[in-house]
């Protein structure tokens, strides 16, 4: 029986830490993908769980940290933006020996129905709407799958399917299996 199996048999918990000389998430950047792939599945499951926990913790820390920066600098950034005569964008100001860069991006939403009306008016006037707006056609996959075969066949030449990124999750087997 391999050492890792006897370790888990003795401890009974597939998420108990491995003995000391096994890789940790901190070691992974120095290992090749092949080295990681060769690790016992039990260790892969532990590493996956530890990495997921770190990501959750780090995301929560980043959210809280960003909120703290906003509390500290939002008012000053707003004042600097107003002094520059702008509602959005980047401003720079000093805080002690540091320069703070505060960016408030512009988010623009367009009313799709009104845009469609404007595109029709431009086209009716004899102009090319593509000179003014970007037009994009999209077909949600759920709608495509619900179409009758005859309609799908007509659209098939315009459709390209590409695979996404493989995602693998390791789950412990249920005790009763």
C-alpha positions in Angstrom: 0.0 0.0 0.0 1.5 3.4 -0.9 2.5 5.7 2.0 -0.3 8.2 1.2 -2.9 5.5 1.3 -1.7 4.1 4.7 -1.6 7.7 6.0 -5.2 8.2 5.0 -6.3 4.8 6.2 -4.7 5.5 9.6 -6.3 9.0 9.9 -9.6 8.3 8.1 -10.0 11.9 6.8 -9.0 12.6 3.2 -8.5 16.3 4.1 -6.0 15.8 6.9 -2.6 17.3 6.2 0.1 15.1 4.5 3.4 14.5 6.3 5.8 17.4 6.3 7.8 16.8 3.1 4.8 17.2 0.7 4.2 20.3 -1.4 2.0 23.2 -0.2 0.2 25.8 -2.3 3.3 28.0 -1.8 5.5 25.4 -3.5 3.3 25.1 -6.6 4.8 28.0 -8.6 8.1 26.2 -8.6 6.7 22.8 -9.8 5.9 21.9 -13.4 2.4 21.0 -14.4 3.7 17.4 -14.9 5.1 17.3 -11.3 1.7 18.5 -10.0 -0.1 16.0 -12.2 2.0 13.2 -10.7 1.0 14.0 -7.1 -1.4 11.5 -5.4 -5.0 12.4 -5.9 -5.5 12.8 -2.1 -2.8 15.5 -2.1 -4.3 17.2 -5.1 -7.7 17.3 -3.3 -6.0 18.9 -0.2 -4.1 21.4 -2.4 -7.3 22.3 -4.3 -9.2 22.9 -1.1 -6.4 25.0 0.5 -6.1 27.1 -2.7 -9.9 27.7 -2.8 -9.9 28.7 0.8 -7.0 31.1 0.3 -8.7 32.6 -2.8 -11.9 33.2 -0.8 -9.9 34.7 2.1 -7.8 36.8 -0.2 -10.8 38.0 -2.1 -12.5 39.0 1.2 -9.4 40.8 2.3 -9.1 42.7 -1.0 -12.7 43.7 -0.8 -12.3 45.0 2.7 -9.0 46.7 1.9 -10.5 48.5 -1.1 -13.4 49.6 1.0 -10.9 51.1 3.5 -9.1 52.9 0.7 -12.4 54.3 -0.5 -13.3 55.5 3.0 -9.9 57.2 3.2 -9.7 58.8 -0.2 -13.2 59.0 -1.9 -13.9 62.5 -0.6 -10.5 63.9 -1.6 -10.7 62.2 -5.0 -14.1 63.8 -5.6 -12.8 67.2 -4.6 -9.8 66.8 -7.0 -12.1 65.7 -9.8 -14.4 68.6 -9.2 -11.4 71.0 -9.2 -10.4 69.5 -12.6 -13.9 69.9 -13.9 -14.7 66.3 -14.4 -17.1 63.8 -13.0 -15.1 60.6 -13.8 -11.6 59.6 -14.7 -8.3 59.6 -12.9 -6.9 62.1 -10.4 -3.6 62.1 -8.6 -2.8 63.7 -5.3 -0.2 63.4 -2.5 -0.6 61.8 0.9 2.6 62.2 2.8 5.5 60.8 0.7 3.1 58.9 -1.6 1.1 59.7 -4.7 -2.5 58.4 -4.7 -4.0 57.6 -8.0 -7.8 57.4 -7.8 -9.7 56.3 -10.9 -13.5 56.5 -11.2 -14.2 54.8 -14.5 -17.1 56.0 -16.7 -19.7 53.3 -17.3 -22.1 54.0 -20.2 -25.3 52.1 -20.9 -27.3 52.5 -24.0 -31.1 52.0 -24.3 -31.2 49.2 -27.0 -34.6 50.0 -28.2 -33.8 53.7 -28.8 -30.5 52.8 -30.5 -32.4 50.5 -32.8 -34.8 53.4 -33.6 -31.8 55.7 -34.4 -30.1 53.0 -36.6 -33.4 52.7 -38.5 -33.6 56.5 -38.9 -30.0 56.7 -40.1 -30.6 53.9 -42.6 -33.9 55.4 -43.8 -32.1 58.7 -44.4 -29.7 56.8 -46.8 -26.7 56.9 -44.5 -24.7 53.9 -43.3 -25.4 53.2 -39.6 -22.0 51.4 -39.3 -20.4 54.9 -39.6 -22.0 55.8 -36.3 -22.6 52.6 -34.2 -21.1 49.2 -33.9 -23.7 46.5 -34.7 -23.3 43.0 -33.3 -25.7 40.1 -33.7 -25.8 37.4 -30.9 -27.8 34.3 -30.6 -28.1 32.9 -27.0 -27.3 29.2 -27.1 -30.5 28.4 -25.2 -32.6 30.0 -28.0 -30.6 28.3 -30.7 -31.1 24.9 -29.1 -34.9 25.5 -29.0 -35.2 26.4 -32.7 -36.7 24.0 -35.2 -34.1 22.1 -37.2 -34.8 23.9 -40.5 -34.0 27.3 -38.9 -30.9 26.0 -37.2 -29.6 24.6 -40.5 -29.8 28.1 -42.0 -27.8 29.6 -39.2 -25.3 26.8 -39.0 -22.7 28.3 -41.4 -22.5 31.4 -39.2 -21.9 29.4 -36.0 -18.5 28.4 -34.6 -18.2 26.4 -31.4 -15.0 26.6 -29.4 -14.2 24.7 -26.2 -13.8 26.7 -23.0 -11.2 26.1 -20.4 -11.2 22.7 -18.7 -12.2 22.9 -15.0 -11.5 20.0 -12.8 -12.7 19.6 -9.2 -11.7 16.7 -6.9 -14.4 15.5 -4.5 -14.0 13.0 -1.8 -16.1 9.8 -2.3 -19.1 9.3 0.0 -18.4 6.9 2.8 -21.2 4.6 1.7 -19.8 4.0 -1.8 
